[in-house]
Amino acid sequence: MDATGQHAASAASIEAARRAFASGDLSSTETICAKVLAGNSLDWRAWALLTETALMRDRLDAATVSAERAVALAPTNPITLVLRAKCLFMKGEARQASAVTDVAAMHAGEDADALDSVGAMFGLLGLQQQARELFRRAVARKPGVPQYLFNLAAAERMIGALGDAEAHCNAAIACDRRYGLAHYLRSDLRIQSRDRNHVDEMEAVIAAGRLSAPSEIMLRFALGKECEDLERWDRAFAHVEAGNNLQRRSLPRDPAAEIGEVDAIIRAHTRRWIDAAPRGYADAAPVFVSGLPRTGTTLVERIIASHSAMHSVGETSAFAAEMRRTMAERPRGSDLEGIGRRYLDQATALRVPNNVRFVDKTLENYLYCGLIHAALPSAKIILVQRHPMDACWAIYKAHFRNKFAFSYDQTQLADYYLAYRRLTRHWRDVLPPDVLMEINYEDVVRDQAAASRDIIRFLGLSWEDGVMRFHESPAPSATASAVQVRRPIYASSVGKWRHHAERLGPLSERLAREIPEAELI
């Protein structure tokens, strides 16, 4: 085969790999890329796709190697630069990731793919206005590409431009009626009504078939949400259960490993360990709000961030990344002061004015409360709790892309909730009461003023009436609750599990083995 033929064959293979990746078939993507690289190890496109699959499989080291090779082969290509920035960000190196993203933006020009990719990286960095502008430019260049329209809608959702987000979701679905991500996002933008909903439309798409598994999963969860809005309880649960059953077939990790991680933390981070730990960095007092997903953490974070002395950095994952990096470099010794200092540097790299206290709402930080206290002894930690059945139903009916593998099976979800309960009780026993606060979502909903005063008092701040108007804040929110926190507090989510009590039997039966019946009613 001559050079022209080889190039054409390689291009066809890369296109096939991209289609496989888009459909969620990571194994086929990797197989095709390996064949391409066996014939030409200098094909940056194959290295770029391997970076993507490694990130999807949570193999950060492998992703970093592939990204560096892609950048070495195409050093001014904005796609390779974005992949490198993404790996840096995932490793907790926010400043470096931001710098590389800025370089990628310089090279993006008016190429729609590049604009979209750089916009997505700005979004990951929490810079939603910059992301929105790049997505707008990508859509202007190629208005018929569903991905560009969806990404623009996602950025608009985060900044509260919900009407624009719905319009762009509609445009994406008009281009591809099977585009599950757009259906899922659109369903969440408002409470659906009997005269304004998309249930029949989405059920028709599923009935027509020819859906990829990822798209059907998104449609099922979207239908669950809309049917619940319409109080069609049986149909809501049926769609949620179907989505969960599909998702379990492609979980990125074993849910049992997540429970094992919790129990290992309880064994390791005892009061004796905390008392004996080297002194951390005490000259800063960040606030950590954490808890299981869909339990009210975003609500508490927005209340705190509405205080004039506070600033939100959103969900950074910076503490876990810094801890992992330090432990990899010094496996036999913990530089707790260094972890604290470097965490502060990375968490505040992009979003926090100088000399302003900040709140970090990374969910998984509940795993690291002991380490957070040791590394940052002046920090405050708030764990948000919610009624067990309400919490688990809220988690079960939501989709978490490549996270929370335990959430797609009722029994596994119950097992993890119980492990989380053990962990929070452990933190209550080993951490000082002026460091750790637990607050119930139901208490915030029941008496917003009293709960807000308790939170502000715990943080050592003076009271401000503005915290009662958290929903008026224009600050972006990149969480699953980005729409809900733009509304005043409402109580309609309390007790919603009761509509599905019989169908949630496996969940409640497992929880009842360790939780008193009175707490489950």
Secondary structure, 3 states (H helix, E strand, C coil): CCHHHHHHHHHHHHHHHHHHHHCCCHHHHHHHHHHHHHHCCCCHHHHHHHHHHHHHCCCHHHHHHHHHHHHHHCCCCHHHHHHHHHHHHHCCCHHHHHHHHHHHHHHHCCCHHHHHHHHHHHHHCCCHHHHHHHHHHHHHHCCCCHHHHHHHHHHHHHHCCHHHHHHHHHHHHHHCCCCHHHHHHHHHCCCCECCECCHHHHHHHHHHCCCCHHHHHHHHHHHHHHHHHCCCHHHHHHHHHHHHHHHHCCCCCCHHHHHHHHHHHHHHCCHHHHHHCCCCCCCCCCEEEECCCCCCHHHHHHHHHCCCCEEEEECCCHHHHHHHHHHHHCCCCCCHHHHHHHHHHHHCCCCCCCCCEEEECCHHHHHHHHHHHHHCCCCEEEEEECCHHHHHHHHHCCCCCCCCHHHHCHHHHHHHHHHHHHHHHHHHHHCCCCCEEEEEHHHHHHCHHHHHHHHHHHCCCCCCHHHHHHHHCCCCCCCCCCCHHHCCCCCCCCCHHHHHCCCCHHHHHHHHCCCCHHHHC
